[in-house]
Amino acid sequence: MVVINKSTIKSCLILLIFTGILFTSCTSDVPVSEPEVIPSIQLTLTPTATATNEPSLTPTQIPSATITPMATQTPYIFGPGGFPPDINPLTGLKVDDPQIFQRRPVTIKVSNFPREGRPHAGLSAADIVFDYSIGEGTNRFLAIYYSQDAPLVGPIRSGRLVDAQLVRLYAGILGYAGADPTLVDPTLQDSLGIRAIPKSDATCPGLCDHGFPSVFSVFADTKQFSDYAINVVGTGNNQYNLDGMVFNPQLPDGGNPGDQISVLFNYYNRAGWQYDQNTGTYLRWIEIVDADNNIKMIPLVDRNNNQQLGFNNLVILFANYNEYAPTLHSIDIWNNPDGKPAILFRDGKKFDIFWKTPDTDLPIQFFQPDGSPIPFKPGNSWIVIVGDSSSVIEGDTGQWNVTFSIP
């Protein structure tokens, strides 16, 4: 982890967020010569619901769907244990019907590349989204659904080695579109057993192939998938221990300004987050690339409701990546009882924190430097897993650039 503040920014040849970054750590996923410095990119900071001036990237065969918005935040402090029966331990929010917790969390693999599969479906309904590199400059998401369901989630792609750890930590069932048969799928099956459920003819309507090009064709209905796992596979319909997180609507003491964040996995793969005071969330932006390889940032919407993604908490989590091949990695998430660095962004503030996994079957825990739990804002969380050597650079006050790197 490399952190550079604004006092040293001039010596780094790295410009302000979304305007250009010296990029040396990953290979491009686009077969063109890369200039040394990313060209200037203008980000419109007034969020809009859709990128109305851009051509649609949604395949026309995808059915439309609607979802229920995330519940409003509770004014109480909860966690790290002893959650009331109607409080979601992954968000700190109250649910109308606690019976929804009588199941395992549903975890779904969602593709981010190729871009033609965007915008994604169902991410706004997730309690937690994990975001990590899968090699060659690309990334993939693992979305967790516990307090509410989404009728359409995807497009779904293959599983990765780290999913075996993440899904175990959250007592989940995994929906995915197959995996490498020599190493990844055996690892998933060994770690998760019957809870690793790849797409098959039997899984529809839980996991369904809609029949157009396969990299964009598989989608989940989380309620149907959960029912299939319980009633057919036999994964259980009990409530499982998900203790570990702490939620408090009041900001903790300290912290630094943190209202704009850039995350670069690759020259052509970048995410932007802008804190929005009206909603109290970080709004998500994503790159598009035209035929001349010009990059532009646009709002990332959920195709289910056409609304820009907004998350209450954004976490940058530093972990060790082990590279076996360009698109085959393991990430060390388990066996971290002593703590590793992380950064929490909430309410326009940045907090340097630590994360731990003292158990293979309990959620990740987050702590302040003094060892006390760090309170998340009640609501949903987006967690980006970057390599230990990734850099964090402050431009103007409150503007942070994260560049992914592994040794």
Residue pairs with C-beta under 8 A, 6 or more apart in sequence:
1 318
1 341
1 388
1 389
1 390
1 391
1 392
2 389
2 390
2 391
2 392
3 391
3 392
3 393
4 12
4 14
4 391
4 392
4 393
4 394
5 394
6 394
6 395
6 396
6 397
9 393
9 394
9 395
12 22
12 393
13 22
13 37
14 20
14 21
14 22
14 393
14 395
14 401
15 21
15 37
15 40
15 395
16 395
16 396
16 399
17 43
17 260
17 261
17 262
17 272
17 395
17 396
17 399
17 400
17 401
18 41
18 42
18 43
18 260
18 262
18 272
18 285
18 297
19 40
19 41
19 42
20 37
20 38
20 39
20 40
20 41
21 37
21 38
21 262
21 264
21 401
21 403
22 36
22 37
22 38
23 34
23 37
23 38
23 264
23 266
23 267
23 403
25 389
25 390
25 403
25 404
25 405
25 406
26 136
26 137
26 265
26 266
26 267
26 404
26 405
27 136
27 137
27 266
27 326
28 34
28 137
28 266
28 267
28 268
29 113
29 136
29 137
29 138
29 266
29 268
29 269
30 267
30 268
30 289
30 293
32 293
34 267
38 267
38 295
39 294
39 295
41 295
41 296
41 297
42 296
42 297
43 272
43 274
43 285
43 297
45 274
47 274
47 276
47 283
47 299
47 308
48 299
48 308
49 299
49 301
49 306
49 307
49 308
50 299
50 301
50 306
50 308
51 288
51 298
51 299
51 301
54 288
54 298
57 115
57 116
57 117
57 118
57 119
57 288
58 118
58 119
58 303
59 116
59 117
59 212
59 213
59 216
61 210
61 211
61 212
62 121
62 152
62 210
62 219
62 303
63 152
63 210
64 152
64 303
64 304
65 121
65 122
65 150
65 151
65 152
65 304
66 151
66 304
66 305
67 122
67 124
67 125
67 148
67 150
67 151
67 302
67 304
67 305
68 125
68 148
69 124
70 91
70 93
70 124
70 125
70 148
70 379
70 380
71 91
71 93
71 94
71 95
71 147
71 148
72 93
73 92
73 93
73 249
73 280
73 312
73 377
73 378
73 379
74 87
74 92
74 93
74 94
74 247
74 249
74 378
75 249
77 246
77 247
77 248
77 375
78 84
78 87
78 89
78 92
78 246
78 247
78 378
79 89
79 92
79 243
79 244
79 245
79 246
79 247
79 373
79 375
80 243
80 244
80 245
80 246
80 365
80 373
81 243
81 244
82 243
83 89
83 243
85 98
85 101
86 94
86 95
86 98
87 93
87 94
87 95
88 94
88 95
88 101
88 127
88 146
88 147
89 242
89 243
89 244
89 245
89 363
90 105
90 127
90 128
90 144
90 146
90 147
90 170
90 242
90 245
90 363
90 381
91 127
91 147
91 247
91 378
91 379
91 380
91 381
92 245
92 246
92 247
92 248
92 376
92 378
92 379
93 147
93 378
93 379
95 101
95 147
95 148
100 146
100 147
100 148
101 146
101 147
101 239
102 237
102 238
102 239
103 226
103 229
103 230
103 236
103 237
103 239
104 171
104 172
104 173
104 195
104 226
104 229
104 235
104 236
104 240
105 127
105 144
105 145
105 146
105 170
105 171
105 172
105 173
105 240
105 242
106 144
106 145
106 146
106 149
106 172
106 173
106 175
106 220
106 222
106 225
106 226
106 229
107 142
107 143
107 144
107 145
107 163
107 166
107 167
107 170
107 172
107 173
107 174
107 175
108 122
108 142
108 143
108 145
108 153
108 154
108 156
108 174
108 175
108 176
108 220
108 222
108 225
109 140
109 141
109 142
109 156
109 157
109 158
109 159
109 160
109 163
109 174
109 175
109 176
109 177
110 120
110 122
110 123
110 140
110 141
110 142
110 143
110 153
110 154
110 155
110 156
110 157
111 117
111 120
111 140
111 141
111 154
111 155
111 156
111 157
111 215
111 216
112 118
112 120
112 138
112 139
112 140
112 141
112 269
113 138
113 139
113 140
113 269
114 215
114 216
115 288
115 289
116 216
117 154
117 155
117 215
117 216
118 286
118 300
119 300
119 301
119 302
119 303
120 141
120 154
120 155
120 300
120 302
120 303
121 150
121 152
121 153
121 154
121 155
121 219
121 302
121 303
121 304
122 143
122 145
122 150
122 151
122 152
122 153
122 154
122 220
122 222
122 302
122 304
123 129
123 141
123 143
123 153
123 302
123 309
124 302
124 304
124 305
124 307
124 309
124 310
125 145
125 148
125 149
125 150
125 153
125 222
125 302
125 304
126 143
126 144
126 145
126 150
126 380
127 144
127 145
127 146
127 147
127 380
127 381
128 143
128 144
128 170
128 380
128 381
128 382
128 383
129 141
129 142
129 143
129 144
129 311
129 380
129 381
129 382
129 383
130 141
130 142
130 143
130 144
130 166
130 383
130 385
131 139
131 140
131 141
131 271
131 382
131 383
131 384
131 385
132 139
132 140
132 142
132 160
132 162
132 331
132 384
132 385
133 139
133 265
133 321
133 329
133 385
133 386
133 387
133 404
133 406
134 140
134 160
134 327
134 329
135 323
135 325
135 326
135 327
135 328
135 329
136 266
136 326
136 327
137 265
137 266
137 267
137 268
137 269
138 265
138 266
138 269
139 265
139 269
140 157
140 160
142 163
142 166
142 167
143 153
144 170
144 172
145 153
145 222
146 242
149 221
149 222
149 223
149 226
150 220
150 221
150 222
150 304
151 221
151 222
151 223
151 304
152 219
152 220
152 221
152 303
152 304
153 219
153 220
153 221
153 222
154 218
154 219
154 220
155 215
155 216
155 217
155 218
155 219
156 175
156 176
156 177
156 199
156 207
156 218
156 219
156 220
157 176
157 177
157 215
157 218
158 176
158 177
158 178
158 179
158 180
158 184
159 174
159 176
159 178
159 179
159 184
159 185
159 188
159 196
159 198
160 179
160 184
160 329
161 183
161 184
161 187
161 328
161 329
161 330
161 331
162 329
162 330
162 331
162 333
162 385
163 174
163 176
163 188
164 187
164 188
164 190
164 191
164 192
164 196
165 191
165 331
165 333
165 334
165 360
166 333
167 173
167 174
167 191
167 192
167 195
167 196
168 191
168 192
168 334
168 360
168 361
169 333
169 334
169 357
169 360
169 361
169 362
169 363
169 364
170 242
170 363
171 240
171 241
171 242
171 361
172 195
173 192
173 195
173 196
173 197
173 225
173 226
173 229
173 233
173 235
174 188
174 192
174 195
174 196
174 197
175 197
175 199
175 203
175 206
175 207
175 220
175 225
176 188
176 196
176 197
176 198
176 199
177 198
177 199
177 207
177 214
177 218
178 185
178 198
178 199
179 185
179 188
179 198
180 328
183 324
183 328
184 328
185 196
185 198
188 196
189 196
194 233
194 234
194 235
195 229
195 233
195 235
197 203
197 207
197 225
197 228
197 229
197 233
198 207
199 207
199 208
199 209
199 218
200 207
202 228
202 232
203 225
203 228
205 221
205 224
206 220
206 221
206 224
206 225
206 226
206 227
206 228
206 229
207 218
207 219
207 220
207 225
208 218
208 219
208 220
208 221
209 217
209 218
210 217
210 218
210 219
211 217
229 235
230 236
230 237
241 361
241 362
242 362
242 363
243 362
243 363
244 362
244 363
244 364
244 365
245 363
245 365
245 366
245 376
246 366
246 373
246 374
246 375
246 376
247 375
247 376
247 377
247 378
248 375
248 376
248 377
248 378
249 377
249 378
250 375
251 346
251 347
251 349
252 351
252 368
252 374
252 375
254 351
255 349
255 350
255 351
256 349
256 350
256 398
257 348
257 349
257 350
257 397
257 398
258 275
258 345
258 348
258 349
258 350
258 398
258 400
259 274
259 275
259 348
259 398
259 399
260 272
260 273
260 274
260 275
260 398
260 399
260 400
261 272
261 273
261 282
261 314
261 316
261 345
261 399
261 400
261 401
261 402
262 270
262 271
262 272
262 273
262 399
262 400
262 401
262 402
263 270
263 271
263 272
263 273
263 316
263 384
263 386
263 402
263 404
264 270
264 271
264 401
264 402
264 403
264 404
265 404
266 404
268 287
268 289
268 293
268 295
269 287
270 286
270 287
270 295
270 297
271 284
271 285
271 286
271 287
271 384
272 284
272 285
272 286
272 297
273 282
273 283
273 284
273 285
273 314
273 345
274 282
274 283
274 285
275 281
275 282
275 283
275 345
275 347
275 348
276 282
276 283
276 310
277 348
279 310
280 312
280 347
280 377
281 310
281 311
281 312
281 379
282 310
282 311
282 312
282 314
282 345
282 382
283 299
283 308
283 309
283 310
284 299
284 300
284 308
284 309
284 310
284 311
284 382
285 297
285 298
285 299
285 300
286 297
286 298
286 299
286 300
287 295
287 296
287 297
287 298
288 295
288 296
288 297
288 298
289 295
289 296
290 296
299 308
300 308
300 309
301 307
301 308
301 309
302 309
311 379
311 380
311 381
311 382
312 346
312 376
312 377
312 378
312 379
312 380
312 381
313 344
313 345
313 346
313 376
313 377
313 379
313 380
313 381
313 382
314 344
314 345
314 346
314 381
314 382
314 384
315 342
315 343
315 344
315 345
315 355
315 366
315 381
315 382
315 383
315 384
316 342
316 343
316 345
316 384
316 386
316 392
316 402
317 340
317 342
317 355
317 364
317 383
317 384
317 385
317 386
318 340
318 341
318 342
318 386
318 387
318 388
318 390
319 331
319 332
319 333
319 340
319 385
319 386
319 387
319 388
320 331
320 332
320 387
320 388
321 329
321 330
321 331
321 387
321 388
321 406
322 329
322 330
322 331
322 332
323 329
323 406
324 330
331 385
333 357
333 364
333 385
334 357
334 360
335 357
335 360
336 355
336 356
336 357
336 358
337 356
337 357
337 358
338 356
339 354
339 355
339 356
339 367
340 354
340 355
340 356
340 388
341 352
341 353
341 354
341 355
342 353
342 354
342 355
342 366
343 350
343 351
343 352
343 353
343 392
344 350
344 351
344 353
344 366
344 374
344 376
345 351
346 376
346 377
347 377
348 398
350 398
350 400
351 368
351 374
352 369
353 366
353 367
353 368
353 369
353 374
354 366
354 367
354 368
354 369
355 364
355 365
355 366
355 367
356 364
356 365
356 366
356 367
357 364
357 365
358 365
364 383
365 373
366 373
366 374
366 376
367 373
367 374
368 374
384 402
386 402
386 404
386 405
387 404
387 405
387 406
387 407
388 406
388 407
389 405
389 406
389 407
390 402
390 403
390 404
390 405
390 406
391 401
391 402
391 403
391 405
392 400
392 401
392 402
393 400
393 401
393 402
393 403
394 400
394 401
395 401
